[in-house]
Amino acid sequence: MMANFFSQFESPSYMGVPLIAIAIVLPWILFPTPSSRWINNRLITIQGWFINRFTNQLMLPLNMGGHKWALLLTSLMIFLFSINMLGLLPYTFTPTTQLSLNMGFAVPLWLATVIIGMRNQPTIALGHLLPEGTPIPLIPVLIIIETISLFIRPLAL
């Protein structure tokens, strides 16, 4: 039973150990580590093939400037995939149900894209705050609404 309304947002723990820490560390333990031998086993070969195919599919629609995000996005997607797959097991905890983990991933990535967009292309980034063909009396109100929607985006997504 809940002690108060906000206790549903608390991270669950078992014997004093927060379950989110165990669930975040466990997927990295399950992945095999590549060895320096010439011949790898089947699991490492399949893992390397999967990561290469996934990275190729992820970077296919992006230009060469966007490829510098490949390592971050690929590792994030594999991490989230493995955590959610472990959550399908019975009596396990899925940390992506916690708002703290989702916001911990969403806010830095959102802030990085906004800052990089403002730094590299400021006129295009500011141009998204005002749709084309807006009537003049609506311009101040629309800029405020679009700015609010920009700041709400990490919470909504």
MODELLER restraints for C-alpha pairs under 7 A, 6 or more apart:
rsr = mdl.restraints
at = mdl.atoms
rsr.add(forms.Gaussian(group=physical.xy_distance, feature=features.Distance(at['CA:11:A'], at['CA:18:A']), mean=6.75, stdev=0.5))
rsr.add(forms.Gaussian(group=physical.xy_distance, feature=features.Distance(at['CA:11:A'], at['CA:20:A']), mean=6.97, stdev=0.5))
rsr.add(forms.Gaussian(group=physical.xy_distance, feature=features.Distance(at['CA:12:A'], at['CA:18:A']), mean=6.07, stdev=0.5))
rsr.add(forms.Gaussian(group=physical.xy_distance, feature=features.Distance(at['CA:12:A'], at['CA:19:A']), mean=5.95, stdev=0.5))
rsr.add(forms.Gaussian(group=physical.xy_distance, feature=features.Distance(at['CA:13:A'], at['CA:19:A']), mean=5.12, stdev=0.5))
rsr.add(forms.Gaussian(group=physical.xy_distance, feature=features.Distance(at['CA:19:A'], at['CA:93:A']), mean=6.93, stdev=0.5))
rsr.add(forms.Gaussian(group=physical.xy_distance, feature=features.Distance(at['CA:20:A'], at['CA:95:A']), mean=5.52, stdev=0.5))
rsr.add(forms.Gaussian(group=physical.xy_distance, feature=features.Distance(at['CA:23:A'], at['CA:83:A']), mean=6.94, stdev=0.5))
rsr.add(forms.Gaussian(group=physical.xy_distance, feature=features.Distance(at['CA:23:A'], at['CA:95:A']), mean=6.60, stdev=0.5))
rsr.add(forms.Gaussian(group=physical.xy_distance, feature=features.Distance(at['CA:27:A'], at['CA:82:A']), mean=5.96, stdev=0.5))
rsr.add(forms.Gaussian(group=physical.xy_distance, feature=features.Distance(at['CA:27:A'], at['CA:83:A']), mean=6.45, stdev=0.5))
rsr.add(forms.Gaussian(group=physical.xy_distance, feature=features.Distance(at['CA:32:A'], at['CA:44:A']), mean=6.61, stdev=0.5))
rsr.add(forms.Gaussian(group=physical.xy_distance, feature=features.Distance(at['CA:34:A'], at['CA:44:A']), mean=6.48, stdev=0.5))
rsr.add(forms.Gaussian(group=physical.xy_distance, feature=features.Distance(at['CA:55:A'], at['CA:70:A']), mean=6.71, stdev=0.5))
rsr.add(forms.Gaussian(group=physical.xy_distance, feature=features.Distance(at['CA:55:A'], at['CA:74:A']), mean=6.14, stdev=0.5))
rsr.add(forms.Gaussian(group=physical.xy_distance, feature=features.Distance(at['CA:59:A'], at['CA:67:A']), mean=6.31, stdev=0.5))
rsr.add(forms.Gaussian(group=physical.xy_distance, feature=features.Distance(at['CA:59:A'], at['CA:70:A']), mean=6.92, stdev=0.5))
rsr.add(forms.Gaussian(group=physical.xy_distance, feature=features.Distance(at['CA:83:A'], at['CA:94:A']), mean=6.73, stdev=0.5))
rsr.add(forms.Gaussian(group=physical.xy_distance, feature=features.Distance(at['CA:84:A'], at['CA:94:A']), mean=6.38, stdev=0.5))
rsr.add(forms.Gaussian(group=physical.xy_distance, feature=features.Distance(at['CA:87:A'], at['CA:93:A']), mean=5.83, stdev=0.5))
rsr.add(forms.Gaussian(group=physical.xy_distance, feature=features.Distance(at['CA:87:A'], at['CA:94:A']), mean=4.64, stdev=0.5))
rsr.add(forms.Gaussian(group=physical.xy_distance, feature=features.Distance(at['CA:95:A'], at['CA:101:A']), mean=6.82, stdev=0.5))
rsr.add(forms.Gaussian(group=physical.xy_distance, feature=features.Distance(at['CA:96:A'], at['CA:102:A']), mean=6.21, stdev=0.5))
rsr.add(forms.Gaussian(group=physical.xy_distance, feature=features.Distance(at['CA:106:A'], at['CA:154:A']), mean=5.52, stdev=0.5))
rsr.add(forms.Gaussian(group=physical.xy_distance, feature=features.Distance(at['CA:107:A'], at['CA:154:A']), mean=5.85, stdev=0.5))
rsr.add(forms.Gaussian(group=physical.xy_distance, feature=features.Distance(at['CA:110:A'], at['CA:154:A']), mean=6.44, stdev=0.5))
rsr.add(forms.Gaussian(group=physical.xy_distance, feature=features.Distance(at['CA:117:A'], at['CA:125:A']), mean=5.97, stdev=0.5))
rsr.add(forms.Gaussian(group=physical.xy_distance, feature=features.Distance(at['CA:118:A'], at['CA:125:A']), mean=5.74, stdev=0.5))
rsr.add(forms.Gaussian(group=physical.xy_distance, feature=features.Distance(at['CA:129:A'], at['CA:143:A']), mean=5.46, stdev=0.5))
rsr.add(forms.Gaussian(group=physical.xy_distance, feature=features.Distance(at['CA:129:A'], at['CA:146:A']), mean=5.24, stdev=0.5))
rsr.add(forms.Gaussian(group=physical.xy_distance, feature=features.Distance(at['CA:129:A'], at['CA:147:A']), mean=6.49, stdev=0.5))
rsr.add(forms.Gaussian(group=physical.xy_distance, feature=features.Distance(at['CA:130:A'], at['CA:142:A']), mean=6.57, stdev=0.5))
rsr.add(forms.Gaussian(group=physical.xy_distance, feature=features.Distance(at['CA:130:A'], at['CA:143:A']), mean=5.88, stdev=0.5))
